[in-house]
């Protein structure tokens, strides 16, 4: 079983092996979302897990939030937690074969969960899914982890190579308001087509 398989991630959720799960939206994403005024934009959260970001956005009136995960368990957890979230916006699917167009893609721990060999494909797929002028924003780990992944770490320099062919960089710097355990080890990114 590979870390890219649905069975692998389903197993991690069933065994509660979810050390990356913060139990809430993280401060950098919450602060960014507070600045958004158009509640009708189409937002995609890939590898959403328990989707605290979608819960926050839904609670604040955003109507076109979509979450995608290959594992059924986190989507079921989310549906129980947020019963009035549109069921048709819960996508049990592989991000890399999604279609559709979005105004905003939110990155929160999906990039660090996929095999690093897929990172270039991730950047390309994000660009493909975004509308003209659309944005990719979120957090990337700017650190190397001691144990084999996932999560897989990396550096700002490495990540730049993946995104530069597709995006203009609005923000690509160390997050100043990370959770204490992640302080100094996260990059806040806001990239646009």
PyMOL commands that set and color helices and strands:
alter all, ss='L'
color gray80, all
select helices_A, chain A and resi 6-14+27-34+52-59+72-81+87-89+95-97+116-129+156-164+180-182
alter helices_A, ss='H'
color red, helices_A
select strands_A, chain A and resi 43-46+65-69+90-92+102-108+130-141+168-174+186-192
alter strands_A, ss='S'
color yellow, strands_A
deselect
rebuild
show_as cartoon
